[in-house]
Amino acid sequence: MGQIAGSTHSSPDRVLIVDDHSLVRDGLRSLFVDAFPACTILEADCLERAVRTLTDEGDVDLVLLDLNIPDVSHLSGLEALRDKFPATPVVMVSGVTDRKTVRDALAAGAAGFVPKSLKRAAIIDALMQVLSGEIFMPELEGDDSGAAEEDLIRTRVASLTPQQRVVLGHLVAGRLNKQIAHELDVSMTTIKAHVSAILQKMNVFSRTQAVIMAGKINFKA
């Protein structure tokens, strides 16, 4: 697991649990009721209902998405939610925990990957980490979690366009949008668009998180 930001833990106001097994949804619901009693819990048993719920209900703080639900294929559910609701953290919850699946999910923009085999306290801790701006990566046998996190970050940075990499370099240097716009001789609107795209591609929700993530791999534009 790797910390992407040092912000304090916060309790979610609303979460969406997406799983086609009612027993799993009940288990996750009870976990949230115990850990976050004030949280409103929404449920969906397929991707179609999840999208409808997010569209109708508005923003949620967290989506817990099962890897294998009837109307998705592998990571297509994650990819659809990231595309339609890029500002919403999506945590994969699955009984499948092979290294490739975990890394592919995180590279595709998941904010975490939580094995169903984890104990309740460990699941709560994982969700708290995600809510505080971290990426939760489970410990896998024979895996170097530090190296795995760096690989994940490099994959996300590699998805940036050359211009976005330049803007990220300026963010890392601590420059404000107006300073970057002046340096690159472009409009503030252009810089804001680049910053928004950077945050989305790096699956972070603030400039600070993007800078901290880039610092972990000593990013140079």
Salt bridges, closest charged atoms under 4 A:
ASP19 OD1 - HIS21 ND1 3.54
ASP19 OD2 - LYS116 NZ 3.31
ASP20 OD1 - HIS21 ND1 3.41
ASP34 OD2 - ARG120 NH2 2.72
GLU43 OE1 - ARG25 NE 2.96
GLU43 OE2 - ARG29 NE 2.60
ASP45 OD1 - ARG49 NH1 2.78
GLU48 OE2 - ARG52 NH2 3.33
GLU57 OE1 - ARG14 NH1 3.55
ASP66 OD1 - LYS116 NZ 3.31
ASP104 OD2 - LYS100 NZ 2.61
ASP143 OD2 - ARG99 NE 3.57
ASP143 OD1 - ARG103 NH2 2.75
GLU149 OE2 - LYS216 NZ 3.46
GLU150 OE1 - ARG154 NH1 3.62
ASP151 OD2 - ARG103 NH1 4.00
